[in-house]
């Protein structure tokens, strides 16, 4: 069976590796063009291109699948049976979908029809979901809309960080996809239509989405830190100079006083046992890792030592956190 694999980011490289481990080797890789990144705007290939080169797989990088006649001809001449998609980031147009007799299968890291769109893992964390999972669908022309071939769930603890959950779902999803493909090719799966009445759509998350609202609950701020982390960034402004700090890792501090509805410290930033504390609406967070604007990631303790005067640190009584 000949196949074409469409992808781009790290998730797609993990999925591709899982397919190879299960003796499914695509004959052609389609990924996005190289793009300038970083402050110096250095032209950088997508992760999938690097992985494909490592594996000696032919790779094409169309700007537009729909209009690139050379790419369309290349795919047609290959005469592939199946298309496989994992985090390609673009809709596959009808004229490409029609090339594949067995259709195009897509791995999506959510329990479709919930969280169609580009940020299903981060949005599930932001929404404090109790479960998430992986869906394998047969693509149609609409975004994450086609019938479901298989779907599997995992329970969330409420402590997962995006990168950890991302890698877990990519690895696990790759295994599910590898099991699904032969069953699909041998007509042993009956796809089920998605219930559009239950569909939700998640957006691409931007820098402004990561701004911490200090009057929000501990649960919601903790979820935002876990979901947005370093990229696009979960951040707060401090001091008269409005220094921007990314908060990379944190953990809640339990306050056992059920009548506490206000921040448990009078100032937003405080010090307890030489740890950096951020007060929230109904509790507090211990900030384990932060990144001052233009600097490297450091611990909360290191940040206290370097930025104490900016924060106007106060030391609360320790029983407030017992």
N, C-alpha and C positions, 0 to 999 in steps of 0.2 A: 504493500500500500504506500503510495506517495502522498506526502502531506506538506503543507506550508504553515509555518509558525509565525504569528504576528505578536509583537511585544515591544517593550522598551526599557522599563525600569528594573530595579533589583528583583521585584517579585517575579517578573517574567524569566529572569535568569535562574532563579530557584526552581520554578516550574519546569523549565527546559531540562535542567539537570535531572529532575525526578523522572521525566519522560525517558531520557537516555538510560537511566538506571533500570527502567522497565522495558528496554529494547524497542522504544519508539523513537526513531531518529528522523526528524524532519528533513526534507530534501532542499528546503529553501527557507531563509529567514527574512522577514519583512520587519523593518524597524524605522524609527524616526531619523531625520537628518541630524548630523552633528550640530551642536548649538554652543554659542559663546557662554561661558560661565565664570563666576568669580569676579572680583574687582578688576582684574586685568582682562576680562572678557576673552579668555582663551577658548578656542574652538575645541569642544569636548564631545567624544562619541557617547551615545547612550550605552548603559551597562550591557544590554543584550548584544550589541555589536561586538563588544570586547569578548564576551563569552563565546559568540559564534566564531570569531577569529581563532580563539583558543582551541575550539573543537573542529576547525577547518570546515565550517559550514558556509555555503554561499549566502551572502547577505546583500539585500537591496534596501535603499533608503529613500523612498519616494516622498516628495513634498506633498503631492496629492495623489492618492490611489485612484480616484475617479477619473482624473484627466491624464495620467501618465500612460500613454499608449504603449511605450516600451515595456513598462512593468507589467501591464495587462497581458501583452503578448508573451512575455517571459513566463508568467504563471500559466497561461493557456497551453503553451508548448510543453510544459512539464506534465500536463495531464494529471493533476493531483486528484485524489479521491476526497480528501478531507482538509479543511482549514482548522487551525487551532489558534485561539486567541487568549492571551493572558496579559492584561495591563498594557494594551497597545495605545490607549488614550485617544483614539479616533474612531468614528463610526466606519464600519466596513460598508462601502456602497453596494447597491444592488447588482451592478455589473460585475463586481468581484464575487459576491455571494453566489451568483448563478454559475460560476465556473466549477464549483465543487459538487459532484454528484451526491456525496454523503453530508453535505452541508458544512457549516462552520461552527465548531463548538467553542464556547467561551467560559472561562473560569472567572467567577465574580465572588469576591470575599465578603458576602453578606447573605442573609436569608431572604432572597428575592421572593416577592416584589419589594421588600423593604430595602431602602438605601440603594436605589438605582443611582448611578452617577460616579463621580471621580474620587470621593472621599469616604467610602463606606466604613472603613475600619476606624478612622478618627472620629467620625460622627457617632458611631456606636458607643465609643468611649465617652464622648462629650454628653451623650444622652443617658449615661449611666445604665446602659442595657445590661440585663442579667444573662443574656446569651447572644451568640452570634454564630457564624458558620460560613460554609462555602456552598455555592450553587454552581452547577454545570448546566448551561443552557445551550440550545440551538439558536444561533443568532438570526434575527431578522433585521430589517432596516432601521428599527427604532432602538434607542439606547437601553441596553440591558433588559430587553422586553420579551425575547423569545421564550418558547416552552421549556420547562425544566426537565432535564434528564435525571438528575439526582441532586440531593441536597442533604448535608449533614451538619449537625449542630455541636457547639461546645458551650459549656457554662463559663461565665466570666465571674471572677472573684471580686472585681471592683478595684483591683490593684495593678492591672496590666498597663504597661506603657506601650505606646504605639509601635515602636520599632520591634519590641519583643513579640507583640501579637501579630504584627505584619509578617515577620519571619515564620512564626508558627503556622499561620494560615496559608502562607505560600508553600511551605514544605508539605503540610498536611493536604492542602488542596491539590498539589502536584500528584500526590499518591492517589487521591480520589479520581482525578482526571485520567491518570494512567490505567486505573481499573475500569473506568467508564468507556474509554475509546473502543476496546475490542468488543465489548457488549453492544455498543451502538453500531459498529460495523457489521455485526452478525444479527442485527435486527432483534435484539433481546431486550430492548428498552422501549417502553411506550411513553413518550414525552407528555407532560401535563401542562396545559396553558396556565400562565400566571393570572392571578386574580387582580385585575387592574384597579378594582375598588379599594384594595389594600396597599396600593403602591405609594411609596414615598421617594423623594428625590433629594440627594445630598449635593451640595455645591462644592466647587473648588475652594479650599480654605486659604485665605490671604492673611497678610501680616496683621491687619487691623482686627481680625477675628481672635487673635491671641492676646489682646489687651485684657488685663485682669481688672475686674470691677470689684473694688475692695469691699463694697457692701453686699457682695454675693455670699452664698453659703460656703462653708468649708468643703462640702461635697462637690459643689459645682466648680470651685476654683481648683481643687485637686484633680477633677476630671479634665479640666482644661490643660493643666500642666502635663498630665499623662498623655493626652491626645496630641497636643501641639508641640511640646518639648522644644527641641532646637529648631525645627522647621515645620511650618513657617515661623514659629517662635511664640512662646507664651511669656509675656513681658509686663513690666510695671515701670513707671517713672518715679524717681525719688529726688528729693532735695530741690533747692532753688534752681540748680542748673538743669533739672529734669533729665538726670542720667537714666538711660534705659538699661534695665537689667532683665536678661532672659532667665527664667526659672526653669532649670532642666529637670531636677528631681526634688521631690518633697514627700513628706508623710504627715498625716493628721496627728495632732496631739489631742488626746481624749480629755474632755472636760466633764466631770461627773455631776456637775451642778445642773439639774434639769431646769432650773429657773433662769439660767443664763441665756438671754436673748441678744445681748450686746457683745461686742468684741471683749475678749477676756483680758486684754491689756489696754491701757489708755492710749498708747501710741501704736501705729501700724507695725513698725519693726521693733522688736525687743530682743533681749539677750537672756537666755536661760542655760546655765551650766555651759557657758561659752558656745552655745548653739544659736543660730539665727532663726528667729521666730517671726512669722507674719500673721497678724490678727485678721480674722474674717468676721462675717456677720454673727456667726453662732459658734465660733471656736477658733482654732489656730492651726497653722501648718509649720512644721520644722522644715526649713529650706536646706536640703542636703547638698545640692549643686546649683550654682548660678553662673551666669556669664555676663559680666559688665560689657557695655557697648564697646566694640573694637578690641576686646581682650579675650583671653582663653577661658575655658571653663575652669572654675575653682570651687572649692568647698565653701559651705556657709561660714565655717570658722575662719577660713582665709579672707573671706569677704568682710567679716566683722573687723578683722585687724586692719584692713586697708581703707575701709569706708565708714568707720565708726562716726566721724563727725558729720558726714553727709546724712547719715540716718538719724542722728540725734537719739542714739540708743538709750533706752531706759531698762532697768533690771527689775522685772516684776517679782513678787514673792513666789517661791517655788510651789507653795501649796495650790496655787491657781491651776497647776497642770497635773496634780496628783490624780 
